[in-house]
Amino acid sequence: MKTIKSSGVMGRLSRENAGKKGITILVGIMIAGTILFFVLPLLSLMLRITPGEFMEAILEPDVQSAITLSLITAATATIITVLFGTPIAYLNARVDYPGRTFVETLLDLPIVLPPSVAGIALLVLLGRRGLIGSYLDDIGISVIFTTLAVVIAQVFVAGPLYIRQAKSAFAMVDQVYESAARTLGASPLVTFLSVTIPLAWPGLVSGVILSFARSIGEFGATIMVAGNLPGKTQTMPLAIYGLLQSDLTASIALSLVLIAISCIILILIRFLSGRAA
């Protein structure tokens, strides 16, 4: 009788182990398939071009111009976002004013808007017959199809990312430290600069990096409101699109540059997240 029971237990354990192994294999296949799905397209880009071709393409004037313009406009958009977005993020994190939820919803809206919608909205606003553009045109100021339009498009799509991240960073700061500083005689501004900002610093820097990444990769809104003019409004994503028809090697080279920038950004964010934790 004991032998029969032992055999039954062993059989059940054997079936359970076989089931666990089957699930493990299935999960492993799913994970490997998912990784390959995301990695293979990027790997195909790297294998499509030799180091010599890459360097030759990067040294082309139009390519260098696109890289330079992207870095300058993305940095400018990020600075503007930080200057105007930080007070708004702090206010939303600390003050429960009437209509805050509505304001936060409006600020988050560009994150979920399709780029084409963002582009046409800016075009209707800033065009020569636009809501604001018509008045600017009367005094001789044109925004559409200029470098300024590139920066405006980048701020519009990337700003909400920073504001959202900065708000979370400020919300995580224990107000006990701010209250202690105020008790010791520090003004609100001094408390904000010497206590709140340092404590929220990792989250704020992560927001800056995310905003810069979104700015440098912006395509849809930019091409609609600024066009694709080499040396003037042609950023790296626009150059990739423009060169795709005429110079595939240069297009791939620029794509690899953006991939490298994206990898650096992800590493920085993970490093800052680890420090914050």
N, C-alpha and C positions, 0 to 999 in steps of 0.2 A: 504493500500500500504506500509506504514511504517512497519507494522507488518510483512509483507512478506519479506521486505528487512532485517529487524532485524533477522528474522528466517534464512535467507540465510547466513548472516554474522556469526551468531552463529554456523550454521552448518559447514561453512568453517573453523572457528576457532577450532571447535571440531575435524574436520578431521586432521588439522595441528597438534594439540596437540597429537592426537592418533598416527600420523606419527612420531612425535618427540619421543614419548614414545617407539614406536616400534624400532626406530633406537638406542635409549639409551639401550634398553634391548639387542639388537643384538650386540652392541659394548661391553656391559658388559659381555655377554657370550663369545665373542671372546677373551677379555682380560683374563677372568677367565680360559678359555681353554688353552691359551698360557702360563699363569703362572703355571698351573698344569702340562703342558707338560714338563717344565723345572725343576719344584720343585719335582714332584713325584719320579723321579729316585734317586735324592739325599735323599729324605725322606725314600725311601725304603732301602737305605744303612744304615741309622741311626736306622731303626726299625729291621734290620736283625741281629744286634749284641747288646749284653747287655754290660753295663759299665764294668762288671767284665771280660768278654771275651775281651773287648777292651784293658783293662790294661794288661791282661795276654799276649795278642798278641804283644803289644808294647814293653814289657819287653824281648821278644825273641831276642837273640843275632843278628840274621840275620836282623831282622827288625830295631833294634837300629843302626846296622852298615849302613843300607841303608839310614836311616834318617840322621845320622852324615855325611856320604859321600855326600849326596845331599846338605846339608847346606854348607859344606866346598867348594865343587866344584862350586856351584851356587854363593857363595860369592866371590870366586876367579875369576870366569868368569866376574862377575859384576865389580869388581875392575879393571880388565884389560880393560874392555869395557869403563869404565869412563876415565881411564888414556889416552887411545888412541882415544876414540870417541869424547871427549869434544873439543880438538883443531880442529878436522875435522868438527864438527857441527858448531863451531864458524866461521870457515873459510867459510863454505857454506852459513851461515847466513849473513855474512858481505861483502864478496868479490865476485864480479861478474867476475870470471876468465873464460877464454875460456874452454869450455867442461864441465862446472859445471853441466849442466843438465844430461850429459852422466854419470858423476861420481855419481850423486845422484841416477840415475836409477840403476847403478851397486850396490850401497850400499843398495838400497831398495829390490833388487832382492831376497835375502834370505828370506824375509818376506813372499813372495808369492810362494816360491819353496816348493814342497812336501817334507816332512822330509826324505823320502827314497832317493830322488834325492840329497838332501844335504849330506846324509850319504855316498852314493856311490861316490859322488864327492870328499869328504874328504878321502875316502878309496883309491881312485885312485891317489890322491895327496900324501898321507902320507904312503901308504902301502910299503912293502919291494921292490916292483917293480914300485912304484909310481914315479911321476915326481920329488918330493923332497925326498920321503921316501927311494928311492934307494941310494941316496948319504948319507943320514943319516945312513942307514944300513951298508954302507962301513966303517963307523967310529964307528960302534958298538952301534948306538942309535936307539932304537925301540920306536915308538910312538903308533902304533896300539895296541889295547887291554891293554891300561894302563890308569891310572887315568888322566894323561895329555891329553889323547885323549878325555876323558869326558869333560874336561875344554875347549878344542879346539872346540868341537862340540857345546857346550853351547854358547861360544863366537860367533861362526859363525851364529847361529840362533837368538840369543838375542841381539847381538850388534847393528844391524840395527834399532831395536825398540828404543834403547836409543839415537842413533844418530839423528833419525827423531824427537823425542820428544825434545831433547836438541836444535836442530836447531830452532824449533818453539819457544822455550823459549827465545833463544837469539834474534830472529827476533822481539819479542814483546818488547824488551828493547828499550826505547827511546834513540837514540844516542845523544840527547842533554845533557844528564847527563854525558856521556863519554866525550863529547867535553868540558864540563865545567871542568871536572877533568884534562883533558890534558892542558887546558888553565891555570889552577892553578899550573901547573908544574909536574903533575904526569906522570910517564913513562907509556908506553902501558901495561906493565906487571902489574904495580900497579893499573892502571885503570881497567884492566880486573879482578884482584883479589878483589879489594875493591869496585868497582861500578857495573860492569857487572854481576859477579857471584851472589852477594847478590840480585840484582833485578830479576835475572832469576832463583833464588833458588827454588821456588815452582815447576816450570816446570822441572828443572833438577832432583829434588828429585823424581818427578813422573816418569821420565824416568828411574831412577835407580830402582825404585820399579817394573816397568813393565819389565825391563831387568832381574831382579832377579826372578820374577815370571815365565818368559818364560824359564829361565835357569833351574829352579828347576822342571819344568814340562816337560822338553825335553825328548823325547823317541826315535823317529824314527832314527834321525841321530846318536844318542848315541849308540844304540844297533848295528848299522852297523859298526861303526868305533871303538867302544870300547868293544863290546861284553856285556855279562851279567854275570860277574864274582863276586860272593859274596865277600864283603870286599875290592874289588879292583876297580870295575867299575859298580857295581850294585847300581844305584840310586833308589829312591823311585818308579818312574814310571816303571823301569825295574823289581824291586822286586814285584810290584803288578802283573805284567805280569807273572813272574816266579812262584809266589805263588798261582796263580789262579788255577793251576792244583792240587797242593798238599795240600794247607792250605788256604781255602777260607776265614776263619775268619781273618787271618793275612793280607790277601789281602784287605779285607774290612776295617780293622783297618788303614792300610796305606792310603787307599783312603780317609778315614775320616780326617786323618792328613793333606793331601793335600787340602781337602775342607776347613778345618779350616784356613790354610795358605792363601788360595785364598780369603776367606772372609776378613781376616785381611788386605790383600793387597788392596782389593777394598775399604774398609773403609778408609785406609790411603790415597789412591788416591783421593777419594771424599773429604776428609778433606783438603788436599792440594789444590785441585781445588777450593774449597770454599774460602780458604785464598787468593789464587791468584786473584780470582774475586773481 
